[in-house]
Amino acid sequence: MSQALAEQDQYLSDFERFEERGAAPAWVQSIRREAISRFAALGFPSTKDEEWKYTNVAPILRIPFKPAAAESNGLTTVEALERTISISLPPERLVFIDGRYSKELSSRRRLPERVRVSSLAAALANDLEALQPHLARYADFKTHAFVALNTAFLEDGAFVYIPRGAIIEEPIFMLFISLGGGKAEVSYPRNLIVADRDSQVTLVEAYVGLENGVYFTNGVTEIVAGENAFVDHYKLVREGEAGFHVATQQAHLERNSNFRSHLITLGGSLVRNDVNAVLAGEGVECTLNGLFLAAAQQHVDSHTRIDHVKPHGMSRELYKGILDGKARGVFSGKIYVHKSAPKTDAKQTNKNLLLSKDASIDTKPQLEIYNNDVKCTHGSTIGQLSQDALFYLRARGIGLEEARGLLTYAFASEIIRGIKVASIREQLDQLVITRLGDKFRGKERLL
């Protein structure tokens, strides 16, 4: 039996034990069973699959991950958590440890009437009317094995519902902590965000590994933006050095809605993020921005797809990668314009900076267009630091390493500057500087 089949059988056995616990509505159990059947039929992807051509999941399959146990590992106070993760926690937050909600570390303010911010597990028990029209309706588990696996083990995560006309001023923070202790464990966070028509919300979704142990996070986030809704979404990946992260973010965007996605990847041994958006109504505006920093032997894969389904949609996409050491990056982005989407305006850009001769990037920007009345462009660049710019800075008395740091920071800061919320922008800016260490000693000269 091949390694992939052996590992697949292990997950199938884990599902049988998981299902014996019951405690879920019948329609959820039906979805879980359908998802595990699809996973059994699909199997894990290999490099023979076009969508996984540049990312080998064998390192995940070699490790017999078991479902994470419910433990806190001593993380019971907010002060201890903030010291550990170097992030200031806002008053409105949901905190999860190894995929399970932590009541002690979470905090709820008084929100406008009918706004729901809770764990998915609580919503499954108490709020089925809001969940059932959307849960597992957008992220495609029929063709994507890791989405199918997550859906089969669907149990807990974040649920946010913003009712019609509600405007949430402060960001809602969702923090997922992987303890990464002595056991190889897998967690399956499942998040559902629904912003009803004419509503506005800002969300931060952060994944942090506390130790250097081996663990696997397999996540799915579904986002629904109703007519005229505005959703500003930020995702931060700071997994541990030996952590694996495979996740899908699926956005469904209705008429005249505005969706902004910002993905910052700073950690993890092997990271794969699928970011997809379907512009299902007329006049939708969609922005996908991303930045990843990889060093040593990290592997970071960013896959995006924007589906223009209706007329007068606009999308803008900018993804940047910075690679050092023997790191490898992947960018694969597709803009798909359906025949039913005239007057589409789409632009996709991917830029990559290699700081080492051993670092590499595979980039594949794509346009697939079935309507002639559109304006679409795409492009990709791979390069090193400009020698002319280095010479210019050194001629003004700046040392070589400091000059390299200034130019590298300037390359990264374009994404950071696009973050509209000052508190989020400042914290992410500092995390980027910390992540790159000595290369950014000259950052203050840019201020």
C-alpha positions in Angstrom: 0.0 0.0 0.0 1.4 3.5 -0.9 2.0 6.0 1.7 -0.8 8.3 0.5 -3.3 5.4 0.7 -2.1 4.4 4.1 -2.5 7.9 5.4 -5.9 8.2 3.7 -7.1 5.1 5.5 -6.0 6.6 8.8 -8.1 9.7 8.3 -11.0 7.5 7.3 -10.7 5.5 10.5 -10.4 8.7 12.5 -13.7 9.9 10.9 -15.5 6.7 12.0 -14.4 7.4 15.6 -15.4 11.1 15.2 -18.8 10.3 13.9 -19.6 7.9 16.8 -19.7 11.0 19.0 -22.8 12.2 17.2 -24.0 15.5 18.7 -24.8 17.3 15.4 -27.9 18.1 13.5 -28.9 15.5 10.9 -28.2 17.8 7.9 -24.6 18.5 9.3 -24.0 14.8 9.7 -25.2 14.3 6.1 -22.7 16.9 4.8 -19.9 15.3 6.8 -20.6 11.9 5.4 -20.8 13.2 1.8 -17.5 15.0 2.4 -15.7 12.0 3.7 -17.0 10.0 0.7 -15.5 12.6 -1.6 -12.2 12.5 0.3 -12.1 8.7 0.0 -12.7 9.0 -3.8 -10.3 11.9 -4.4 -7.4 10.9 -2.2 -4.6 13.3 -1.4 -3.4 15.4 -4.3 0.0 14.8 -5.9 2.4 16.8 -8.1 0.7 15.0 -11.1 -2.3 17.2 -10.4 -2.0 20.5 -12.2 -3.2 22.5 -9.2 -0.5 20.9 -7.0 2.2 20.7 -9.6 4.7 22.7 -7.5 3.7 21.6 -4.0 4.4 18.1 -2.8 2.2 17.2 0.2 4.4 14.1 1.0 5.9 15.8 4.1 2.3 15.9 5.6 1.6 12.3 4.6 4.7 11.0 6.2 3.4 12.0 9.7 0.6 10.1 11.3 -1.4 13.1 12.6 -4.1 12.4 15.1 -7.1 14.7 15.9 -6.0 17.3 18.4 -7.1 16.8 22.0 -8.8 19.5 24.0 -6.0 21.0 26.1 -5.0 24.5 27.1 -1.4 23.9 28.0 -1.6 26.5 30.8 -2.9 29.3 28.5 -5.6 30.6 30.7 -4.9 34.3 31.0 -5.0 37.0 28.3 -1.8 38.5 29.6 0.1 35.3 29.2 -1.3 34.8 25.7 -0.4 38.4 24.6 3.2 37.9 25.8 3.5 34.6 24.0 2.2 35.7 20.6 3.4 39.4 20.6 -0.1 40.7 19.5 -2.4 43.0 21.4 -5.8 41.4 21.6 -8.8 43.6 20.9 -11.9 43.5 23.1 -14.0 41.7 20.5 -12.3 38.3 19.9 -12.8 34.6 19.5 -9.8 32.4 20.6 -9.4 28.8 19.6 -6.8 26.3 20.9 -6.1 23.5 18.5 -9.3 24.2 16.7 -11.6 24.4 19.8 -13.2 27.5 21.3 -11.6 28.9 24.5 -14.2 30.7 26.6 -11.5 31.9 29.1 -9.4 33.7 26.4 -12.3 35.0 24.3 -14.1 38.3 24.9 -17.5 39.6 23.8 -18.5 43.2 23.9 -22.0 44.6 23.6 -22.7 44.5 19.9 -25.6 45.9 18.0 -28.9 43.9 18.1 -29.0 40.7 16.1 -25.2 40.6 15.5 -23.9 37.1 16.2 -20.3 36.4 17.1 -19.8 33.0 18.5 -18.1 29.7 18.1 -19.4 27.5 15.3 -20.0 24.7 17.8 -22.4 27.0 19.8 -24.1 28.1 16.6 -24.6 24.5 15.6 -26.4 24.0 18.9 -28.4 27.2 19.0 -28.5 29.1 15.7 -29.3 26.6 12.8 -31.5 29.1 11.0 -28.6 31.4 10.3 -26.1 28.6 9.5 -28.0 26.3 7.3 -28.4 28.5 4.2 -24.6 29.0 4.0 -22.5 26.5 5.8 -20.6 24.2 3.4 -22.4 25.8 0.4 -19.4 27.7 -1.1 -16.1 26.0 -0.5 -16.0 23.1 -2.9 -15.4 19.8 -1.1 -16.5 17.8 -4.1 -13.2 18.4 -6.1 -10.7 19.6 -3.4 -9.5 16.9 -1.0 -8.3 19.1 1.8 -11.7 21.0 1.8 -13.4 17.6 1.9 -11.3 16.5 4.8 -12.1 19.7 6.7 -15.8 19.4 6.0 -15.9 15.8 7.1 -14.5 16.9 10.5 -16.5 20.1 10.7 -17.1 20.8 14.3 -15.8 24.2 15.6 -14.5 27.5 14.5 -15.8 31.0 14.2 -19.3 32.1 13.3 -20.0 35.8 12.5 -23.3 37.1 11.3 -23.8 40.8 10.6 -27.4 41.7 10.0 -28.8 44.0 7.4 -27.6 47.6 7.8 -25.3 47.0 10.7 -22.0 48.7 10.8 -19.3 47.2 13.1 -16.7 49.9 13.7 -14.0 47.8 15.5 -12.4 44.7 14.0 -13.6 41.3 15.1 -10.5 39.1 15.9 -10.4 35.4 15.4 -7.2 33.8 16.8 -6.3 30.1 16.2 -3.5 28.8 18.4 -1.7 25.5 17.7 0.1 24.3 20.8 2.6 22.2 18.8 3.6 20.1 21.8 5.1 16.6 21.8 2.3 15.0 19.8 1.7 15.3 16.0 -1.9 16.6 15.9 -4.3 18.0 13.3 -7.0 20.5 13.8 -9.8 21.5 11.4 -11.0 25.1 12.1 -14.1 25.9 10.1 -15.3 29.5 9.9 -18.4 31.1 8.4 -18.7 34.9 8.0 -22.0 36.3 6.7 -22.5 40.0 6.1 -26.1 40.8 5.1 -27.0 43.6 2.7 -25.8 47.1 3.5 -23.6 46.0 6.4 -20.0 46.6 7.1 -17.4 44.6 9.0 -13.7 44.2 9.4 -12.3 40.8 10.4 -8.8 39.5 11.4 -8.1 35.8 11.2 -4.8 34.8 12.7 -3.0 31.4 13.0 -0.2 31.2 15.4 2.0 28.3 16.5 3.4 28.5 20.0 6.2 26.0 19.9 8.3 24.3 17.3 6.5 20.9 17.5 5.0 19.2 14.5 1.3 19.9 13.8 -1.1 20.3 11.0 -3.8 23.0 10.5 -6.4 22.3 7.8 -8.8 25.2 7.7 -11.7 26.5 5.7 -13.3 30.0 5.8 -16.5 30.8 3.9 -17.4 34.5 3.5 -20.7 35.8 2.2 -21.1 39.5 1.3 -24.7 40.5 0.6 -25.9 43.3 -1.6 -24.0 46.6 -0.9 -22.1 44.9 2.0 -18.4 45.8 2.7 -16.1 43.1 4.1 -12.5 43.9 5.0 -10.7 40.6 5.8 -7.2 40.1 7.0 -5.5 36.7 7.5 -2.1 36.2 9.2 -0.3 32.9 9.1 2.5 32.6 11.8 2.7 28.9 12.2 5.7 27.3 14.0 8.8 26.3 12.1 7.6 22.7 11.8 3.9 23.5 11.4 1.9 22.6 8.3 -0.9 24.9 7.1 -3.3 24.1 4.3 -6.4 26.3 4.0 -9.1 27.5 1.7 -10.8 30.9 1.8 -14.0 31.1 -0.3 -15.9 34.4 -0.8 -19.3 34.7 -2.4 -20.0 38.3 -3.3 -23.5 39.7 -4.2 -24.5 42.8 -6.2 -22.5 46.0 -5.5 -20.7 44.5 -2.6 -17.0 45.3 -1.8 -14.6 42.7 -0.6 -11.0 43.2 0.4 -8.7 40.3 1.3 -5.2 40.7 2.8 -3.1 37.6 3.4 0.2 37.8 5.2 2.3 34.6 5.6 5.3 34.8 7.9 5.7 31.2 9.2 5.2 27.5 8.7 7.2 24.7 7.2 4.8 24.0 4.3 2.0 26.5 3.8 -0.7 26.4 1.1 -3.4 29.1 0.9 -6.2 28.9 -1.6 -8.0 32.3 -1.8 -11.1 32.3 -4.1 -13.8 34.8 -4.8 -16.9 34.5 -6.9 -18.3 37.9 -8.1 -21.9 36.6 -8.3 -23.7 39.9 -8.7 -23.3 43.0 -10.8 -21.0 45.9 -9.9 -18.9 43.9 -7.3 -15.5 45.2 -6.3 -12.9 42.7 -5.2 -9.4 43.2 -4.0 -7.0 40.3 -3.2 -3.6 41.4 -1.7 -0.9 39.1 -0.4 2.6 39.1 1.0 4.7 36.1 2.0 8.2 36.0 3.6 10.0 32.7 3.4 13.5 31.6 4.5 15.5 28.5 5.3 13.7 25.6 3.7 10.1 26.9 3.9 7.6 26.3 1.2 4.8 28.8 0.7 2.1 28.3 -2.0 -0.5 31.0 -2.8 -3.3 29.9 -5.1 -6.0 32.5 -6.1 -9.0 32.4 -8.3 -11.4 35.2 -9.1 -14.6 34.3 -10.9 -16.3 37.2 -12.7 -19.9 35.9 -13.2 -21.9 39.1 -13.7 -21.4 42.4 -15.6 -19.5 45.5 -14.4 -17.3 43.6 -11.9 -13.9 45.0 -10.9 -11.0 43.0 -9.4 -7.5 44.0 -8.4 -4.9 41.5 -7.2 -1.4 42.1 -6.0 0.7 39.3 -4.5 4.3 39.7 -3.4 6.9 37.2 -2.2 10.2 37.6 -0.5 12.4 34.5 -0.4 15.7 33.9 1.3 17.9 30.8 2.1 16.6 27.7 0.3 13.0 28.7 0.5 10.6 28.0 -2.3 7.5 30.0 -3.2 4.6 29.4 -5.5 2.0 31.8 -7.0 -0.8 30.5 -9.2 -3.5 33.0 -9.9 -6.5 32.8 -12.3 -9.0 35.4 -13.3 -11.9 33.6 -14.9 -14.3 35.8 -16.9 -17.6 34.1 -17.7 -19.5 34.7 -20.9 -22.2 36.4 -18.7 -19.7 39.1 -17.4 -19.3 41.9 -20.0 -17.7 45.1 -18.8 -15.3 43.2 -16.5 -12.3 45.2 -15.3 -9.6 43.0 -13.8 -5.9 43.4 -13.1 -3.6 40.8 -11.6 0.0 41.4 -10.5 2.6 39.1 -8.9 6.0 40.4 -7.9 8.8 38.3 -6.2 12.1 39.2 -4.7 14.9 36.6 -4.3 17.5 37.4 -1.6 19.5 34.2 -2.1 20.8 32.3 -5.1 19.3 29.2 -3.6 15.7 30.6 -3.2 13.2 29.9 -6.0 9.7 30.8 -7.1 7.2 29.3 -9.5 4.7 31.8 -10.8 1.7 31.2 -13.0 -0.6 34.2 -13.6 -3.6 33.3 -15.8 -6.5 34.8 -17.6 -9.4 32.8 -18.9 -11.9 35.0 -20.7 -15.1 34.1 -22.5 -16.4 37.6 -23.2 -14.8 40.1 -25.6 -16.2 43.2 -23.9 -13.6 43.3 -21.0 -10.5 45.0 -19.8 -8.1 42.5 -18.2 -4.3 42.5 -17.6 -1.9 40.3 -15.8 1.8 40.1 -15.2 4.6 38.6 -13.0 8.1 39.6 -12.2 11.0 37.8 -10.4 14.1 39.7 -9.5 16.8 40.6 -7.0 17.6 43.8 -5.3 18.5 46.6 -7.7 22.2 47.1 -7.9 21.7 50.7 -8.9 19.5 51.4 -5.9 22.1 49.7 -3.6 24.8 51.9 -5.1 22.7 55.0 -4.6 22.1 54.3 -0.9 25.7 53.3 -0.3 27.0 56.4 -1.9 25.1 58.3 0.8 26.9 56.5 3.6 24.5 53.7 4.2 26.1 50.3 4.9 25.4 47.3 2.5 23.2 45.3 4.9 21.3 48.4 6.0 20.8 49.4 2.3 19.5 45.8 1.5 17.1 46.1 4.4 15.8 49.4 3.3 15.1 48.2 -0.2 13.5 44.9 1.0 11.3 46.7 3.4 10.2 49.1 0.7 9.2 46.1 -1.5 7.1 44.6 1.3 5.6 47.8 2.6 3.4 48.4 -0.5 1.1 45.6 0.8 1.2 46.8 4.4 0.3 50.3 3.4 -2.8 49.0 1.7 -4.2 48.0 5.1 -6.8 50.6 6.0 -7.2 49.9 9.7 -4.3 51.7 11.5 -4.1 49.3 14.5 -3.9 46.3 12.2 -1.4 48.0 9.9 0.9 48.9 12.7 1.0 45.5 14.3 1.5 43.7 10.9 4.2 46.2 10.0 6.1 45.4 13.2 5.6 41.6 12.7 7.1 41.9 9.2 10.1 43.8 10.6 10.6 41.3 13.4 10.3 38.4 10.9 13.1 39.8 8.7 15.3 40.8 11.7 18.6 42.4 10.9 17.7 43.0 7.2 15.4 45.8 8.4 17.8 47.8 10.7 17.4 50.8 8.4 13.6 50.9 8.4 13.5 54.1 10.5 15.1 56.0 7.6 11.9 55.5 5.6 9.7 57.1 8.2 
